[in-house]
Amino acid sequence: MKIFLTGASGLLGRALFKELNECGRGFEVLGTAFSRTSGSLKQLNLLDSTAVKKMISDFGPDLVIHSAAERRPDVVKADPEKAQKINVDATGTVAEAASACGASILYMSSNYVFDGRNPPYYPDSAVNPLNEYGQMKLTGEHIVLEKCPDAIILRIPIVYGRVEYLGESTVTVIADEISADSPAYFDNRQMRFPTHAGDISNVISGLAGLLDAGEEIKGIYHWSSETSITKFGIAKILAGIMGIDPELIREAAPDPNAAPRPENAKLDTGRIRRLGLGTYRDFEQAIREILMEVSEQSS
Ligand SMILES: NC(=O)c1ccc[n+]([C@@H]2O[C@H](COP(=O)([O-])OP(=O)(O)OC[C@H]3O[C@@H](n4cnc5c(N)ncnc54)[C@H](OP(=O)(O)O)[C@@H]3O)[C@@H](O)[C@H]2O)c1
């Protein structure tokens, strides 16, 4: 099976590119990046629709996995017109190109399509995004399904994994924000479900394998770890690992300038588990390993 992957330089994309190449399912993978093109990745600006259509049609994939996006809600809120180009317009281009060469498409979406008031959320639960990012991911879902009716949509919550720098993920950035010198303040209301990029990659690779074997894999799927924790809780764990006094971690009042987030957008993962797919690793152990790796890289 030939797989075309966008966003292969990203937090999720790097883990996914590795998994697809190393899983032993015989996938031939073309990974694309934009500003961080390295190794075997090909450079592609997804805003250049002619280049996107040409690269996809020249490769002739059986499956296109569209992972590239602007995924930071506050960045999307600050410049929605710019974010619209990558999150919505480019998604339309990629879906059109996939459809033109008869490829299936798997589109990465988010639990931010839900308002977080009535968890858990099933693939057919009512959507109601609270911020522009969630709205754009939902619009992306609609565009993909319109252009490729057999598309696979995979909604996931907050991702963590091996990072190039601490600020790269919403989880590891917290390690940058806490210090032994002064108190640091974090939200203790919104429940997060940090899910490792490697575990998400295993699910995607499994779905691609089933598709390749002729199984009917289409429609909306959810994957998430069962770890349910606030940013305040994550900060306490990180403080423990980093030898920082946990009393320096304090509860913050809601930030009126931040893009609103759902309080509990827990995803039900039954549809993936019924396919025999999906495992997740222990959060505390995995985050400890990631912090150790970053500290070794910088020493
Ligand atoms: N991270 C999360 O917590 C989270 C949670 C839920 C859903 N998701 C979804 O999961 C997917 C992967 O997220 P991620 O965390 O891997 O994001 P990420 O680390 O921010 O990576 C974004 C990727 O998009 C690429 N990209 C951005 N603009 C581009 C352009 N104009 N042309 C081509 N490529 C471009 C980047 O390429 P360069 O870096 O090379 O420029 C990078 O590979 C996204 O669809 C996101 O919405 C993520």
The ligand as an SDF file (V2000), in Angstrom:
LIG
                    3D

 48 52  0  0  0  0  0  0  0  0999 V2000
   -1.0320   18.3330   18.9060 N   0  0  0  0  0  0  0  0  0  0  0  0
   -2.2280   18.1810   19.4820 C   0  0  0  0  0  0  0  0  0  0  0  0
   -2.3580   18.3260   20.7130 O   0  0  0  0  0  0  0  0  0  0  0  0
   -3.4400   17.7930   18.6410 C   0  0  0  0  0  0  0  0  0  0  0  0
   -4.6580   17.5200   19.2920 C   0  0  0  0  0  0  0  0  0  0  0  0
   -5.7590   17.1460   18.5190 C   0  0  0  0  0  0  0  0  0  0  0  0
   -5.6520   17.0570   17.1420 C   0  0  0  0  0  0  0  0  0  0  0  0
   -4.4680   17.3340   16.5430 N   0  0  0  0  0  0  0  0  0  0  0  0
   -4.3700   17.2540   15.0710 C   0  0  0  0  0  0  0  0  0  0  0  0
   -3.3570   16.3130   14.7500 O   0  0  0  0  0  0  0  0  0  0  0  0
   -2.6750   16.7240   13.5690 C   0  0  0  0  0  0  0  0  0  0  0  0
   -1.1740   16.7220   13.8180 C   0  0  0  0  0  0  0  0  0  0  0  0
   -0.8580   17.7090   14.7940 O   0  0  0  0  0  0  0  0  0  0  0  0
    0.6420   17.9360   15.2830 P   0  0  0  0  0  0  0  0  0  0  0  0
    0.6120   18.0450   16.7550 O   0  0  0  0  0  0  0  0  0  0  0  0
    1.5610   16.9400   14.6500 O   0  0  0  0  0  0  0  0  0  0  0  0
    0.9370   19.3980   14.6820 O   0  0  0  0  0  0  0  0  0  0  0  0
    2.3360   20.1340   14.6180 P   0  0  0  0  0  0  0  0  0  0  0  0
    3.3640   19.4550   15.4340 O   0  0  0  0  0  0  0  0  0  0  0  0
    2.0510   21.5790   14.8750 O   0  0  0  0  0  0  0  0  0  0  0  0
    2.7760   19.9480   13.0900 O   0  0  0  0  0  0  0  0  0  0  0  0
    2.1270   20.6550   12.0780 C   0  0  0  0  0  0  0  0  0  0  0  0
    2.5820   20.0870   10.7480 C   0  0  0  0  0  0  0  0  0  0  0  0
    1.9170   20.8330    9.7080 O   0  0  0  0  0  0  0  0  0  0  0  0
    2.9080   21.2050    8.7400 C   0  0  0  0  0  0  0  0  0  0  0  0
    2.5170   22.4320    8.0400 N   0  0  0  0  0  0  0  0  0  0  0  0
    2.1110   23.5960    8.5850 C   0  0  0  0  0  0  0  0  0  0  0  0
    1.8920   24.5000    7.6090 N   0  0  0  0  0  0  0  0  0  0  0  0
    2.1690   23.8750    6.4260 C   0  0  0  0  0  0  0  0  0  0  0  0
    2.1600   24.2740    5.0480 C   0  0  0  0  0  0  0  0  0  0  0  0
    1.7890   25.5080    4.6630 N   0  0  0  0  0  0  0  0  0  0  0  0
    2.5190   23.3620    4.1250 N   0  0  0  0  0  0  0  0  0  0  0  0
    2.8840   22.1100    4.4790 C   0  0  0  0  0  0  0  0  0  0  0  0
    2.9160   21.6730    5.7510 N   0  0  0  0  0  0  0  0  0  0  0  0
    2.5730   22.5550    6.7060 C   0  0  0  0  0  0  0  0  0  0  0  0
    4.1800   21.4230    9.5700 C   0  0  0  0  0  0  0  0  0  0  0  0
    5.3060   21.3940    8.7160 O   0  0  0  0  0  0  0  0  0  0  0  0
    6.7080   22.1310    9.1340 P   0  0  0  0  0  0  0  0  0  0  0  0
    6.8330   22.0270   10.6150 O   0  0  0  0  0  0  0  0  0  0  0  0
    7.7340   21.3540    8.3760 O   0  0  0  0  0  0  0  0  0  0  0  0
    6.5870   23.5510    8.6730 O   0  0  0  0  0  0  0  0  0  0  0  0
    4.0950   20.2280   10.5130 C   0  0  0  0  0  0  0  0  0  0  0  0
    4.5610   19.0590    9.8940 O   0  0  0  0  0  0  0  0  0  0  0  0
   -3.2710   18.0870   13.1860 C   0  0  0  0  0  0  0  0  0  0  0  0
   -4.2250   17.8750   12.1750 O   0  0  0  0  0  0  0  0  0  0  0  0
   -3.9400   18.5700   14.4490 C   0  0  0  0  0  0  0  0  0  0  0  0
   -5.0480   19.4270   14.1720 O   0  0  0  0  0  0  0  0  0  0  0  0
   -3.3410   17.6830   17.2610 C   0  0  0  0  0  0  0  0  0  0  0  0
  1  2  1  0
  2  3  2  0
  2  4  1  0
  4  5  1  0
  4 48  2  0
  5  6  2  0
  6  7  1  0
  7  8  2  0
  8  9  1  0
  8 48  1  0
  9 10  1  0
  9 46  1  0
 10 11  1  0
 11 12  1  0
 11 44  1  0
 12 13  1  0
 13 14  1  0
 14 15  2  0
 14 16  1  0
 14 17  1  0
 17 18  1  0
 18 19  2  0
 18 20  1  0
 18 21  1  0
 21 22  1  0
 22 23  1  0
 23 24  1  0
 23 42  1  0
 24 25  1  0
 25 26  1  0
 25 36  1  0
 26 27  1  0
 26 35  1  0
 27 28  2  0
 28 29  1  0
 29 30  1  0
 29 35  2  0
 30 31  1  0
 30 32  2  0
 32 33  1  0
 33 34  2  0
 34 35  1  0
 36 37  1  0
 36 42  1  0
 37 38  1  0
 38 39  2  0
 38 40  1  0
 38 41  1  0
 42 43  1  0
 44 45  1  0
 44 46  1  0
 46 47  1  0
M  CHG  2   8   1  16  -1
M  END
$$$$
